[in-house]
Amino acid sequence: RATFEARGYTAWDVTSPAYIMENPNGTFLCIPTMFLSWTGVALDKKTPLLRSGQALNREARRVLKLFGIETKLPVVSYAGLEQEYFCIDHNFNFARPDLQVAGRSLFGARPAKGQEFSDQYFGVIPQRVLSYMMEVERELYKLGVPVRTRHNEAAPSQYEIAPLYEASNLAVDHNHIIMSTLRNVAKRYGLKCLLHEKPFYGVNGSGKHVNYSIGNA
């Protein structure tokens, strides 16, 4: 703890809590970890995010002080990462080497019907996909990821899931868990979950909308 604090980190910088992953062969404990060299060089992708949070806290409190406002609470960033994704039947996936290798279509004509009429958006969710969504949510609740939104998106076979708004440090970890869970659970329903930024030409891509704010409440 002394070493952790000596490097300038606070309790607000601690990453996600440990969680237990389950699979048919048993369970195992996952402890989210950051990696530094002995000289302090970041060896992972999470440490730069934590350091940017430190910089935000330092500079925001400096600006507040100019307005005569002093606070003992750290100024932190909050984020809500809405995750869009496509679900297609595994039989279609097996018939497309480009989808299997690249996670997106690389050849072929545009579909005869796209998203022009917006008749998919917020429409009735297909039964198989709804069952898949509900199991994803159950798995995420077990991992401590609070999600609250499920609906159709604009493009055909496109859907969205969104977690609760939370500290951005935690939101980033939860988004990685969400993507992993979406992929793994899809296999149980004969589906392929595509998270590529633009899996199909001519329709919306798999966006990741970030709602963002800063505060010390």
SEMI-223529 format. One line per 2 residues: number of its first residue (from 0); their letters; for each residue x, y, z of N, C-alpha, C. Coordinates in pm, whole numbers, always signed. Atoms other than C-alpha are relative to their C-alpha. Layout:
<tidrens>
NUM) a) X/Y/Z/X/Y/Z/X/Y/Z | ... $
</tidrens>
This chain:
<tidrens>
0) ra) +84/-120/+0/+0/+0/+0/+87/+125/+0 | -88/-116/-6/+285/+239/+87/+61/+29/-136 $
2) tf) -57/-17/+133/+447/+179/-253/-104/+54/-97 | +110/-43/+86/+111/+223/-425/-26/+149/+18 $
4) ea) +29/-140/-28/+49/+557/-254/+120/+89/-31 | -120/-78/+29/+410/+669/-299/+6/+39/-148 $
6) rg) +2/-30/+143/+355/+657/-676/-112/+96/-36 | +102/-101/+26/+66/+899/-637/-140/-51/-22 $
8) yt) +132/+56/+20/-230/+662/-662/-81/+11/+129 | +90/-6/-115/-532/+687/-431/-99/-114/-9 $
10) aw) +101/+105/+1/-819/+461/-341/-91/+10/-122 | +85/-19/+118/-1010/+611/-637/+61/-63/-124 $
12) dv) -67/+55/+116/-750/+466/-873/-4/-152/-5 | +1/+146/-4/-799/+105/-766/-92/-53/-109 $
14) ts) +78/+53/+111/-926/-104/-1054/-117/-85/+49 | +120/+76/-35/-1224/-342/-1058/+25/-97/+113 $
16) pa) -15/+103/-103/-1287/-573/-763/+23/-137/-63 | -19/+137/+48/-1188/-937/-798/-135/-66/-24 $
18) yi) +124/+71/+30/-1451/-1169/-944/+31/-144/-36 | -17/+143/+26/-1507/-1539/-1007/-61/-33/-136 $
20) me) +48/+44/+130/-1535/-1677/-1362/-36/-148/+9 | +44/+139/+0/-1728/-1999/-1417/+7/-57/-142 $
22) np) +8/+71/+127/-1693/-2254/-1696/-29/-147/+29 | +37/+140/-25/-1789/-2621/-1744/+105/-80/+77 $
24) ng) -108/+74/-67/-1451/-2733/-1604/+27/+48/+141 | -21/-50/-136/-1475/-2532/-1283/-7/+151/+6 $
26) tf) +0/-144/-21/-1430/-2182/-1148/+142/+46/+33 | -130/-54/-37/-1132/-1955/-1107/-13/+148/+34 $
28) lc) +2/-137/-50/-1056/-1624/-939/+75/+91/-95 | -65/-100/+85/-979/-1321/-1157/+25/+126/+84 $
30) ip) -36/-121/-74/-795/-1028/-999/+53/+103/-100 | -48/-103/+92/-772/-721/-1227/+128/+64/+53 $
32) tm) -132/-40/-45/-412/-607/-1216/+61/+102/-96 | -78/-93/+82/-195/-320/-1339/+147/-41/+10 $
34) fl) -138/+45/+6/+166/-384/-1443/+94/+117/-25 | -101/-105/+12/+460/-147/-1391/+139/-63/+8 $
36) sw) -139/+42/-20/+833/-190/-1432/+50/+60/+131 | -51/-51/-127/+1051/-121/-1131/+36/+148/-8 $
38) tg) -26/-143/+17/+1126/+224/-1279/-129/+80/-18 | +127/-70/+13/+756/+304/-1310/-55/+7/-141 $
40) va) +48/+0/+139/+719/+244/-1687/-124/-88/-10 | +124/+76/+15/+367/+130/-1777/+21/-118/-94 $
42) ld) -12/+121/+81/+358/-227/-1907/-136/-53/-42 | +135/+40/+37/-17/-243/-1965/-74/+120/-56 $
44) kk) +81/-108/+56/-299/-35/-2109/-86/+69/+105 | +83/-59/-105/-469/+40/-1777/+74/+110/+76 $
46) tp) -78/-99/-75/-187/+232/-1609/-10/+140/-61 | +16/-136/+56/-203/+525/-1859/-136/+62/+33 $
48) ll) +131/-53/-36/-575/+558/-1784/+0/+51/+144 | -7/-41/-140/-507/+572/-1410/+82/+128/+14 $
50) rs) -85/-119/-8/-234/+830/-1465/-72/+122/-57 | +78/-113/+52/-467/+1044/-1677/-102/+46/+103 $
52) gq) +91/-37/-109/-711/+1032/-1385/+71/+83/+105 | -79/-80/-94/-436/+1162/-1158/+18/+142/-52 $
54) al) -20/-132/+60/-364/+1448/-1399/-129/+81/+3 | +129/-68/-5/-735/+1532/-1420/-27/+53/+139 $
56) nr) +24/-42/-138/-766/+1544/-1041/+89/+118/+38 | -96/-106/-36/-454/+1759/-1003/-37/+133/-65 $
58) ea) +27/-124/+71/-545/+2015/-1268/-139/+55/+30 | +135/-47/-32/-917/+2029/-1186/-2/+69/+136 $
60) rr) -5/-63/-131/-843/+2104/-822/+76/+133/-5 | -71/-127/+16/-597/+2373/-931/-92/+108/-56 $
62) vl) +95/-96/+57/-868/+2538/-1143/-104/+40/+104 | +98/-32/-103/-1121/+2513/-859/+56/+98/+102 $
64) kl) -63/-88/-99/-875/+2681/-626/+4/+144/-48 | +1/-135/+57/-859/+2980/-863/-133/+68/+24 $
66) fg) +133/-55/-27/-1233/+3024/-800/-33/-1/+149 | +21/-1/-144/-1187/+2995/-425/-69/-123/+54 $
68) ie) +66/+123/-43/-1319/+2642/-405/+107/-104/+32 | -94/+104/-40/-1118/+2386/-211/-77/-121/+49 $
70) tk) +68/+124/-38/-1219/+2024/-161/+102/-106/+34 | -86/+113/-36/-1066/+1721/+5/-29/-123/-85 $
72) lp) +36/+113/+85/-1247/+1487/-231/+70/+10/-134 | -64/-5/+131/-1064/+1391/-551/-102/+24/-111 $
74) vv) +85/-20/+118/-1209/+1504/-883/+26/-119/-94 | -13/+120/+82/-1275/+1192/-1091/-90/+10/-122 $
76) sy) +83/+5/+120/-1420/+1115/-1432/-98/-115/+10 | +104/+102/+3/-1739/+916/-1486/-34/-30/-146 $
78) ag) +30/+38/+139/-1840/+725/-1798/-110/-105/-4 | +98/+105/+29/-2122/+518/-1939/+23/-44/-143 $
80) le) -37/+47/+134/-2007/+307/-2234/-110/-89/-56 | +106/+78/+65/-2303/+195/-2446/+65/-87/-108 $
82) qe) -65/+93/+93/-2196/-115/-2641/-99/-53/-103 | +80/+56/+108/-2349/-194/-2981/+69/-125/-55 $
84) yf) -56/+123/+54/-2302/-532/-3146/-99/-61/-100 | +83/+73/+95/-2432/-754/-3427/-7/-146/+42 $
86) ci) +18/+144/-25/-2572/-1106/-3380/-49/-64/-129 | +43/+73/+118/-2589/-1341/-3676/+2/-150/+31 $
88) dh) +4/+144/-19/-2668/-1712/-3702/+137/-59/-35 | -132/+60/+21/-2357/-1930/-3679/+14/-63/-139 $
90) nf) -7/+59/+133/-2447/-2101/-4010/+44/+103/-105 | -43/-106/+91/-2406/-1768/-4190/+147/+32/+23 $
92) nf) -140/-27/-32/-2078/-1713/-4010/+92/-105/-61 | -83/+108/+55/-1944/-2054/-4117/+12/+10/-152 $
94) ar) -2/-12/+145/-2030/-1970/-4478/+82/+119/-49 | -75/-120/+38/-1824/-1650/-4472/+139/+0/+62 $
96) pd) -137/-1/-52/-1446/-1691/-4433/+46/+138/+46 | -41/-135/-39/-1409/-1313/-4414/-50/+35/+140 $
98) lq) +51/-25/-135/-1633/-1293/-4107/+79/-79/+104 | -73/+83/-95/-1446/-1579/-3941/+141/+53/+25 $
100) va) -139/-43/-14/-1101/-1434/-4007/+12/+146/+44 | -15/-144/-24/-1155/-1057/-3999/-109/+58/+90 $
102) gr) +108/-55/-81/-1479/-1021/-3803/-86/+99/-74 | +79/-91/+83/-1629/-823/-4092/-8/-55/-141 $
104) sl) +13/+44/+139/-1746/-872/-4450/+99/+79/-86 | -101/-63/+86/-1477/-801/-4713/-40/-3/-147 $
106) fg) +42/+8/+141/-1664/-887/-5033/-150/-21/-3 | +144/+19/+15/-2018/-912/-5169/-73/+131/-21 $
108) ar) +83/-118/+27/-2296/-675/-5267/-69/+49/+126 | +76/-56/-112/-2486/-447/-5032/-134/-71/+9 $
110) pa) +130/+66/-14/-2808/-595/-4889/-111/+77/-71 | +112/-65/+68/-3133/-526/-5074/-75/+93/+95 $
112) kg) +68/-83/-101/-3278/-386/-4750/+99/+28/+112 | -90/-39/-107/-3071/-194/-4500/-75/+61/+118 $
114) qe) +63/-66/-114/-3168/+53/-4230/-78/+124/-41 | +61/-122/+53/-3343/+304/-4453/-130/+39/+71 $
116) fs) +131/-30/-61/-3684/+274/-4283/+5/+4/+152 | -16/+2/-147/-3547/+246/-3926/-104/-89/+67 $
118) dq) +104/+87/-55/-3800/-35/-3875/+58/-102/+99 | -61/+89/-98/-3548/-235/-3670/+15/+70/+135 $
120) yf) -35/-75/-120/-3472/+40/-3419/-110/-4/+106 | +93/+13/-112/-3641/-24/-3083/-121/-86/-33 $
122) gv) +109/+89/+33/-3860/-286/-3250/-2/-122/+91 | +11/+123/-80/-3955/-628/-3115/+129/-81/-16 $
124) ip) -124/+77/+2/-3644/-827/-3023/-32/-146/-32 | +25/+141/+31/-3635/-1176/-3184/+17/-88/+124 $
126) qr) +5/+81/-121/-3704/-1450/-2927/+136/-59/+35 | -130/+61/-30/-3367/-1625/-2960/+99/+105/+50 $
128) vl) -91/-107/-42/-3178/-1297/-2931/-38/+51/+138 | +44/-45/-132/-3389/-1192/-2632/+47/-96/+109 $
130) sy) -47/+99/-96/-3308/-1517/-2454/+151/+13/+22 | -145/-21/-7/-2942/-1459/-2534/+33/+123/+84 $
132) mm) -23/-122/-76/-2957/-1104/-2399/-22/-20/+149 | +32/+20/-141/-3117/-1215/-2075/+106/-85/+69 $
134) ev) -106/+80/-61/-2851/-1480/-2017/+128/+81/+13 | -116/-89/-11/-2577/-1224/-2090/-13/+86/+125 $
136) er) +21/-85/-117/-2730/-999/-1826/+19/-78/+130 | -18/+81/-121/-2744/-1282/-1570/+148/-27/+26 $
138) el) -144/+26/-16/-2378/-1365/-1635/+73/+126/+47 | -65/-125/-40/-2280/-999/-1601/-31/+37/+144 $
140) yk) +34/-29/-140/-2469/-957/-1274/+86/-85/+93 | -83/+90/-82/-2276/-1255/-1136/+144/+50/+7 $
142) lg) -137/-54/+2/-1952/-1079/-1234/+7/+141/+58 | +1/-133/-62/-2059/-755/-1065/-9/+115/-99 $
144) vp) +14/-104/+101/-2129/-563/-1387/-148/+41/-8 | +141/-42/-3/-2452/-358/-1351/-48/+52/-135 $
146) vr) +54/-44/+129/-2630/-341/-1690/-150/+23/+13 | +141/-36/-14/-2973/-193/-1745/-74/+20/-132 $
148) tr) +64/-31/+128/-3042/-145/-2118/+19/-113/-99 | -8/+94/+113/-3123/-387/-2400/-103/+41/-103 $
150) hn) +96/-36/+106/-3281/-296/-2735/+61/-22/-137 | -45/+5/+138/-3261/-323/-3111/+67/+132/-37 $
152) ea) -60/-122/+53/-3035/-76/-3288/-49/+21/-143 | +55/-43/+130/-3082/+88/-3629/+19/-102/-111 $
154) ap) -29/+92/+111/-2917/-170/-3857/-62/-137/+26 | +51/+136/-19/-3061/-519/-3916/+99/-85/+78 $
156) sq) -80/+90/-85/-2935/-771/-3658/+96/+74/+92 | -86/-80/-88/-2780/-489/-3455/-74/+28/+131 $
158) ye) +62/-16/-133/-2842/-455/-3080/+93/+81/+90 | -80/-81/-91/-2721/-259/-2782/-22/-41/+145 $
160) ia) +5/+22/-144/-2641/-313/-2414/+74/+116/+66 | -64/-112/-67/-2552/-39/-2168/+5/-24/+151 $
162) pl) -12/+14/-145/-2418/-56/-1810/-42/+128/+70 | +28/-120/-78/-2493/+187/-1531/+116/+98/-12 $
164) ye) -101/-106/+2/-2307/+519/-1532/+86/-15/+125 | -88/+24/-115/-2000/+479/-1308/+136/+64/-25 $
166) as) -134/-55/+15/-1641/+590/-1249/+65/-60/-125 | -53/+45/+129/-1458/+570/-1583/+102/-111/+15 $
168) nl) -97/+107/-27/-1183/+354/-1435/-70/-135/+6 | +78/+123/-12/-1444/+92/-1346/-76/-29/-129 $
170) av) +78/+17/+123/-1648/+151/-1664/+83/-67/-110 | -86/+61/+102/-1351/+57/-1886/+17/-150/+26 $
172) dh) -12/+142/-34/-1296/-271/-1701/-128/-74/-31 | +128/+65/+22/-1666/-350/-1717/-30/-16/-149 $
174) nh) +26/+12/+143/-1679/-281/-2090/+74/-119/-60 | -75/+117/+49/-1408/-542/-2154/-70/-129/+42 $
176) ii) +72/+119/-47/-1602/-792/-1942/-127/-20/-81 | +124/+7/+79/-1922/-710/-2134/+29/-60/-138 $
178) ms) -32/+50/+134/-1757/-773/-2473/+36/-148/+4 | -37/+141/-13/-1606/-1102/-2357/-123/-86/+25 $
180) tl) +121/+76/-33/-1940/-1217/-2213/-93/-9/-120 | +84/+1/+121/-2130/-1120/-2529/+48/-109/-97 $
182) rn) -54/+99/+93/-1898/-1337/-2740/-21/-142/+50 | +6/+136/-55/-1897/-1638/-2506/-142/-54/+7 $
184) va) +137/+46/-16/-2271/-1657/-2439/-67/-23/-135 | +61/+14/+133/-2359/-1618/-2809/+15/-143/-53 $
186) kr) -24/+136/+49/-2209/-1963/-2879/-106/-97/+51 | +99/+89/-59/-2468/-2126/-2652/-133/+5/-77 $
188) yg) +127/-19/+71/-2748/-1995/-2876/+18/-12/-152 | -24/+15/+143/-2594/-2077/-3214/+15/+133/-70 $
190) lk) -16/-133/+56/-2511/-1712/-3268/+148/+39/-3 | -132/-60/+5/-2199/-1518/-3361/-14/+147/+32 $
192) cl) +4/-141/-38/-2149/-1183/-3186/+116/+72/-68 | -101/-78/+71/-1963/-930/-3404/+15/+136/+69 $
194) lh) -28/-126/-68/-1797/-637/-3226/+92/+90/-82 | -85/-82/+87/-1596/-504/-3521/-63/+138/-19 $
196) ek) +51/-138/+13/-1624/-127/-3571/-94/+16/-120 | +84/-12/+120/-1780/-173/-3918/-9/-137/-66 $
198) pf) +4/+137/+55/-1873/-538/-3982/-67/-11/-136 | +71/+9/+128/-2105/-468/-4278/-3/+136/-68 $
200) yg) -1/-124/+77/-2067/-208/-4551/-142/+50/-24 | +128/-61/+33/-2358/+33/-4592/-97/+14/+115 $
202) vn) +87/-17/-118/-2509/+6/-4241/+86/+44/+118 | -70/-48/-119/-2420/+134/-3897/+106/-99/+46 $
204) gs) -102/+86/-61/-2108/+1/-3728/-32/-26/+146 | +18/+32/-143/-2072/-137/-3375/+59/+112/+84 $
206) gk) -48/-116/-74/-2042/+195/-3197/+14/-28/+149 | -16/+7/-144/-1933/+245/-2840/-16/+143/+51 $
208) hv) +26/-138/-40/-2099/+567/-2728/+44/+22/+145 | -52/-29/-133/-1930/+725/-2426/-67/+125/+55 $
210) ny) +55/-113/-73/-2132/+946/-2193/+100/+33/+112 | -116/-33/-84/-1874/+1135/-1988/-26/+125/+82 $
212) si) +6/-121/-84/-1854/+1382/-1700/+110/-9/+105 | -95/-3/-111/-1625/+1486/-1416/-68/+60/+122 $
214) gn) +57/-51/-124/-1706/+1556/-1053/+68/-62/+121 | -56/+56/-123/-1625/+1477/-692/-110/-33/+102 $
216) a) +110/+33/-88/-1964/+1378/-554/+17/-141/+55 $
</tidrens>
